[in-house]
Amino acid sequence: MPIKKSPTKAAATKTASAKKPASKSMANAAKKSEEGLPLSVIIRKRIQAQKARFHANDNIAAFIKPGELEGLVDEVAEKMQAVLESLVIDTQSDHNTKSTSRRVAKMYVQEVFNGRYVEQPVLTKFPNVSRLNELMIIGPITVRSACSHHLCPIMGRIWIGVLPSKSSALIGLSKYSRLTEWVMCRPQIQEEAVVELADMLEKKIKPVGVAVVMDADHFCMQWRGVKDRDSKMINSVMRGAFLKDSNLRREFLALIERK
């Protein structure tokens, strides 16, 4: 009778590995695949997986992991270099444009559009111990933004009016400026920006009334297009008592006209 040979070590190893679940190898393959994608694609996938919005004026900080903003600067710099080359700009022998792509990338991610990528500033609130219920005006706050149509600068000023109730929360004066800057440092249109700022102030302070007025120059009109250097946009949002009480509204508007 022929004697059955025991499987060799190599064959046994092959058999054992064949019986192992494929989940680990699939996970490694998926990881390698993800690592080969641009960082912007990976972040976009996270957002889409949550069915969240990522319009130009949205904040997407919740979907960005620590350290990824530096990687995003690298990616934007690489793509900005391609834009410069397509514009037939010599970035090799022209000392003025050798580092322009990285400077522009850092400007967009870390400054001009920073309100998209970082979390909302912490707003320390304190109780209205003195039970203040008189009109408060903050401003003018100098603001910068960018039109989401052409990415041209929007430069202007904002005034905020708050009528607190005796039970409203109060925030420090500098926090109004920080929150305003956070909202404005995104590509957007002015009409939507002031509404978003008013919404946030209502939510944070819960006042009887809140008013926001913005006066700004739009470089998409002054720098291009009709090139009208004198035109501005002024718009306002009135909520609560400012909307219902015409005397309060007039007082607020009269006071900011003096500044």
C-alpha positions as CSV (number, residue, x, y, z in Angstrom):
1,M,0.0,0.0,0.0
2,P,1.4,3.4,-1.0
3,I,2.3,5.7,1.9
4,K,0.6,9.1,1.9
5,K,3.1,11.8,2.1
6,S,2.5,14.7,4.5
7,P,2.3,18.1,2.8
8,T,5.5,20.0,2.5
9,K,5.9,23.2,4.7
10,A,5.5,25.4,1.6
11,A,2.3,23.6,0.6
12,A,1.0,23.8,4.1
13,T,1.7,27.5,4.3
14,K,0.0,28.0,0.9
15,T,-3.0,26.1,2.1
16,A,-3.2,28.0,5.4
17,S,-2.9,31.4,3.7
18,A,-5.7,30.5,1.2
19,K,-8.0,29.8,4.2
20,K,-7.3,33.2,5.8
21,P,-10.0,35.9,5.3
22,A,-9.3,38.3,2.5
23,S,-10.4,41.3,4.5
24,K,-6.9,42.3,5.7
25,S,-5.4,42.1,2.2
26,M,-8.4,44.1,0.8
27,A,-7.9,46.7,3.5
28,N,-4.3,47.1,2.6
29,A,-5.2,47.4,-1.1
30,A,-7.8,50.0,-0.3
31,K,-5.3,51.9,1.8
32,K,-2.7,51.9,-1.0
33,S,-5.4,53.0,-3.5
34,E,-6.4,55.9,-1.2
35,E,-2.8,56.9,-0.7
36,G,-2.5,57.3,-4.4
37,L,-5.3,59.8,-4.6
38,P,-4.9,63.6,-4.3
39,L,-5.6,64.8,-0.8
40,S,-8.4,67.0,-2.1
41,V,-10.2,63.9,-3.5
42,I,-9.9,62.1,-0.2
43,I,-11.4,65.0,1.7
44,R,-14.1,65.4,-0.9
45,K,-15.0,61.6,-0.5
46,R,-15.4,62.1,3.3
47,I,-17.8,65.0,2.8
48,Q,-19.8,63.1,0.2
49,A,-20.0,60.0,2.4
50,Q,-21.8,62.2,5.0
51,K,-24.0,63.7,2.3
52,A,-22.7,67.1,3.4
53,R,-22.4,70.3,1.3
54,F,-19.1,71.8,0.4
55,H,-20.0,75.0,-1.5
56,A,-17.5,77.8,-1.7
57,N,-18.9,79.6,1.5
58,D,-19.2,76.4,3.6
59,N,-17.0,75.4,6.4
60,I,-15.5,71.9,6.0
61,A,-13.2,71.8,9.0
62,A,-15.0,68.7,10.4
63,F,-13.7,66.7,7.4
64,I,-10.1,67.7,7.6
65,K,-7.7,65.7,9.8
66,P,-4.7,67.2,11.7
67,G,-1.8,68.0,9.5
68,E,-3.8,67.8,6.2
69,L,-3.9,71.6,5.7
70,E,-0.1,71.5,5.0
71,G,-0.7,68.7,2.5
72,L,-3.5,70.8,0.9
73,V,-1.1,73.7,0.5
74,D,1.3,71.4,-1.3
75,E,-1.4,70.2,-3.7
76,V,-2.7,73.7,-4.4
77,A,0.9,74.9,-5.1
78,E,1.4,72.1,-7.6
79,K,-1.8,72.9,-9.4
80,M,-1.2,76.6,-9.3
81,Q,2.2,76.0,-10.9
82,A,0.3,74.4,-13.8
83,V,-1.9,77.4,-14.0
84,L,1.1,79.7,-14.3
85,E,2.6,77.6,-17.0
86,S,-0.7,77.6,-18.9
87,L,-0.6,81.4,-18.7
88,V,2.8,81.2,-20.3
89,I,4.6,82.8,-17.3
90,D,8.2,81.9,-16.9
91,T,8.7,80.7,-13.4
92,Q,12.2,79.4,-14.0
93,S,14.3,82.4,-14.9
94,D,11.9,85.1,-13.6
95,H,13.0,85.7,-10.0
96,N,9.7,87.3,-9.2
97,T,7.6,84.2,-10.0
98,K,9.8,81.4,-8.9
99,S,7.9,80.8,-5.7
100,T,4.6,82.4,-6.7
101,S,2.7,79.1,-6.8
102,R,3.5,78.3,-3.2
103,R,2.8,81.8,-2.0
104,V,-0.6,81.8,-3.7
105,A,-1.4,78.4,-2.2
106,K,-0.5,79.5,1.3
107,M,-2.5,82.7,0.8
108,Y,-5.7,80.8,-0.2
109,V,-5.5,78.0,2.4
110,Q,-4.0,79.8,5.4
111,E,-5.5,83.3,4.9
112,V,-8.0,84.4,2.3
113,F,-10.1,81.2,2.4
114,N,-9.1,80.1,5.9
115,G,-12.7,80.3,7.2
116,R,-13.5,77.2,5.2
117,Y,-10.8,75.0,6.7
118,V,-10.6,75.9,10.4
119,E,-13.2,75.5,13.2
120,Q,-15.3,78.3,14.4
121,P,-13.4,80.4,17.0
122,V,-14.4,79.8,20.6
123,L,-16.8,82.4,21.8
124,T,-16.6,82.7,25.6
125,K,-20.1,83.8,26.8
126,F,-20.9,85.3,30.1
127,P,-24.2,86.0,31.8
128,N,-25.9,89.4,31.5
129,V,-25.4,90.1,35.2
130,S,-26.3,93.8,34.9
131,R,-29.4,92.9,32.9
132,L,-28.4,95.2,30.1
133,N,-31.2,95.8,27.6
134,E,-29.9,98.9,25.6
135,L,-28.6,99.1,22.1
136,M,-25.0,98.1,21.5
137,I,-23.2,98.8,18.3
138,I,-19.9,97.1,17.3
139,G,-18.0,98.5,14.3
140,P,-16.9,99.4,11.9
141,I,-15.1,96.0,11.6
142,T,-12.8,95.9,8.6
143,V,-13.4,92.8,6.5
144,R,-11.9,91.1,3.5
145,S,-13.5,88.4,1.4
146,A,-13.6,87.1,-2.2
147,C,-16.3,87.0,-4.8
148,S,-17.0,83.3,-5.5
149,H,-17.7,84.2,-9.2
150,H,-14.2,85.5,-10.1
151,L,-12.3,85.1,-6.8
152,C,-11.7,88.9,-6.9
153,P,-11.3,90.7,-3.5
154,I,-14.3,92.2,-1.6
155,M,-13.0,94.8,0.9
156,G,-15.3,96.6,3.2
157,R,-16.7,97.3,6.7
158,I,-19.3,95.7,8.9
159,W,-21.4,97.2,11.7
160,I,-23.3,95.0,14.1
161,G,-26.2,96.1,16.3
162,V,-27.3,94.0,19.2
163,L,-30.3,94.6,21.5
164,P,-29.8,92.1,24.4
165,S,-32.5,91.0,26.7
166,K,-32.0,90.7,30.4
167,S,-31.5,86.9,29.9
168,S,-29.2,87.1,26.8
169,A,-25.7,85.8,26.8
170,L,-23.0,88.4,26.2
171,I,-19.7,87.9,24.3
172,G,-16.5,89.9,24.5
173,L,-16.0,92.8,22.0
174,S,-13.1,91.1,20.2
175,K,-15.2,88.0,19.6
176,Y,-17.5,89.9,17.2
177,S,-14.4,90.6,15.1
178,R,-13.2,87.1,15.2
179,L,-16.5,85.6,14.3
180,T,-16.9,88.1,11.5
181,E,-13.5,87.3,10.1
182,W,-14.2,83.6,10.2
183,V,-17.4,84.0,8.2
184,M,-15.9,86.4,5.7
185,C,-12.6,84.5,4.9
186,R,-14.3,82.4,2.2
187,P,-15.3,82.8,-1.4
188,Q,-18.9,84.0,-1.4
189,I,-21.4,86.8,-2.3
190,Q,-22.0,89.6,0.1
191,E,-25.7,89.1,0.4
192,E,-25.3,85.6,1.8
193,A,-22.3,86.5,4.0
194,V,-24.3,89.0,6.1
195,V,-27.2,86.6,6.5
196,E,-24.9,83.9,7.8
197,L,-23.3,86.3,10.3
198,A,-26.7,87.4,11.5
199,D,-27.8,83.8,11.9
200,M,-24.7,82.9,14.0
201,L,-25.1,86.0,16.3
202,E,-28.7,85.1,16.9
203,K,-27.9,81.6,17.8
204,K,-25.0,82.5,20.1
205,I,-26.4,85.5,21.9
206,K,-30.1,85.0,21.6
207,P,-30.8,88.8,21.7
208,V,-34.1,90.6,21.3
209,G,-32.8,91.9,18.1
210,V,-29.7,91.8,15.9
211,A,-28.7,94.0,12.9
212,V,-25.8,93.6,10.4
213,V,-24.8,96.2,7.8
214,M,-22.0,95.7,5.3
215,D,-20.5,98.3,3.0
216,A,-17.9,97.0,0.5
217,D,-16.0,97.5,-2.7
218,H,-16.1,94.7,-5.2
219,F,-13.0,94.2,-7.3
220,C,-15.0,92.1,-9.7
221,M,-16.5,95.4,-10.8
222,Q,-13.6,97.7,-10.2
223,W,-10.8,95.5,-11.6
224,R,-12.6,93.8,-14.4
225,G,-15.9,94.0,-16.3
226,V,-17.3,97.5,-16.3
227,K,-14.3,98.8,-14.3
228,D,-16.5,101.1,-12.2
229,R,-14.3,102.3,-9.5
230,D,-16.9,104.3,-7.6
231,S,-19.7,101.6,-7.1
232,K,-20.1,99.9,-3.8
233,M,-22.6,97.4,-2.3
234,I,-24.4,98.2,0.9
235,N,-26.8,95.7,2.4
236,S,-28.4,94.9,5.7
237,V,-30.0,92.2,7.7
238,M,-32.5,93.2,10.4
239,R,-33.8,90.6,12.9
240,G,-36.2,90.7,15.8
241,A,-36.7,94.2,17.4
242,F,-34.7,95.9,14.6
243,L,-37.2,94.6,12.0
244,K,-40.3,95.3,14.1
245,D,-39.3,98.6,15.7
246,S,-38.7,101.4,13.1
247,N,-37.5,103.8,15.8
248,L,-34.8,101.3,16.9
249,R,-33.8,100.7,13.3
250,R,-33.5,104.4,12.6
251,E,-31.4,105.0,15.8
252,F,-29.0,102.2,14.7
253,L,-28.7,103.4,11.1
254,A,-28.2,107.1,12.3
255,L,-25.5,106.1,14.7
256,I,-23.4,104.1,12.2
257,E,-23.7,107.0,9.7
258,R,-21.7,109.1,12.1
259,K,-18.7,106.7,12.1
